[in-house]
Amino acid sequence: EKTAYTPDELNLNFKNSEDSSLYTKEFLQSETIMNLAEEEIEERQTVNNEEFERLLIVEDNPEVRTFIKELFADEYEISEAKNGKIAFEKAIETNPQLIISDIMMPVMDGIELCKQIKTDIRTSHIPVILLTARTALTFKYEGLETGADDYITKPFSSKFLSLRVKNLIQQRKTIQEYFKLEA
């Protein structure tokens, strides 16, 4: 195969952002955290789950979905879905405090899911974070135009994602408290 590039200029080990090996360091860190928190998680599950915020994680890649789930398992009650269609049904059923969704998925993608979430009175209050490999500005606009509350590109930092989730949930709580006082 002819190429205009020299062998030094080619990245023969290129991995796209869906490749779970990009998260190896993050997986190892979360595994350590999980081992330390395992007893605490078991204790928590015996308590009434209403005390814990619920997250819905929507991702068709099972490894990435598990990674995100483990990242939040010690602080949140987690629901999972492998596509937008299942996720929308779960959102209505479980009323999560926040949804983290990949964009590229079969059956119903994250953009369509976000559109449905934000236009249905039962779910329009739920913050949505979209995760995607697409970095082009037009795709960011598309995600934000559907009402997404944040847009994070893969591979993402687990600390950054955790902070965005905490901040969005806290913002919603503050708004709810304000309206309770006004009522």
N, C-alpha and C positions, 0 to 999 in steps of 0.2 A: 504494500500500500504506500503510495507516494504521499509525501507531506512537505509543506513549505517550512516546517519547524525542525529545529535540530533536536536530537534525542533529549538534550538537557532542558529544552523548553516545553516538553510534553509532560503532563501529569498523568502517568500511567496508572496511578493508584487513586484516581478521582472517585469520590463517593458522593452520591447525592444525599440530600439532607434527610431522606427517609431511612437511610442505612443506620440500623440500631447500633452498629459498632462505634458511631460517633459519640454515643452516650456512655461508653465504657467507664470513663472516670466518674461520671454522674451515677451510673449504676452502682459502682463500688462504694461511693460515698453514701448513697441512699441505703445500701445493704447494711453498712455499719450502723447507720442511724436506726434502721429497722430492727436490728438485733438488740440494740440498747433499749428500744422503746416497746419491744414485743410484749413484756409483762404488763406495761402500762396500757397497751391497746386491749389486751384481754380483759383487764379490769374495767376499762371504759365501756366495753361492749355489754357488760352486765348492767350498766346504768341506763336509764331511760334515754334513748337515742334523740329525743326532742331537744336535749341540751346541746347537741352538736349540729353545726351547720352541715348541710348536704351539698356535695358537689356532684355534677354529672360530667363524666369524662367520655368524650366521643372521639374515637380513633380506630381506624380499621387495622392498623398494625398492632398485633397483640403484645409484642415486646415493648413498644413505646407506650401503649395503653397501661401496661403493668407498671412500667417505670413511673408514669405520672401518678397512678393510683398509689404506689408505695411512697411517693414523695409527700402525699397528703393524708395517708391513712391514719397517722397518729393524731390528727387534729380535726378530721372531718369524716362524716359518714359518706361513703362513695357509692355511686351508681355508675354503671358502665354501659356503653352502647358502641356497636361496631359500624353504625351508619346513622345518617340523619333521621331516617324514617323511624327507627327504633328509639332514637334519642328524643324525638318530639313526643312520642307516646309516654316515655319515661318522665319527661319534664312535666307533663300534665299530671301524671300519677304521683310523682314524688315531690313536686314543687321545690327544686333545689335552690340554694342561695346563689349559685353561680354555675355556669356551663363553660367547660373548656373543650373546644372542638377543633379537630383538624379540618382543613378545607377539602383536600382531595380524598374523597371516599366514594365507594360504589353506592348504588340505590338512590341516596340523596346526599349531596355534598354539603359542606359546612356553610356555604353562602346561602343556599336554599333553606337549610335548617335555621340559620340566623333570621332570615326573612320571615319564616313561619313563626318563630319564637316571638319576634318583635311586633308582629301584626295580630297576634291572638291575645285577647284580653286576659286569658288565664295565665299567660306566660310572659307578657310584654315587660314586666317589671324585673325579670331575671337578667343579670349582667351576663354577657357572652364574651369570652376571649377566643379569638380565632388563631389557630396555629397553622403555619404553612411554610412550605419550602419556597413558594413563589415570592420573589423579592421585588418584582417590578412594581413601580408606583401605581400603575393602573389596577393591579390586583388589590393593593391596599385600599385604594379608593372604593373598589367594588365591595370589599368587606365592611368598610366603615359606612358606606351608603346604606347598607342593609340594617344598620343600627348596632353593629358590633361595638362593644365598649373598649376593646383593645385588640391589637393585632400584633402577634409575636412570631418572628421568623425562626424556622428550624435550621440548625440545631440550636436550642435555646438553653439558657443557664437556668438550672433548677432554682437558684436563689432569686433570680429576677422573676420567674413565674410565680414563686411563692409570695413574693412581695406584692405583685400585681393582684393576686387573688385576695390576699389580706386587705389591701387598700380598697378594692372594689366592694368587698363585703362590708367593710367598715363604713364606706360612703353610703351604702344603702341603709345600714342601721341608723346612721345619723339622720338621713332624710326621713325615715320612718318615725324616729323619735320626735323630730320637729313637727311632723303632721299630727302626731298623737297629742302634743302640747297645744297645737292650734285648734284641735277639734273641740 
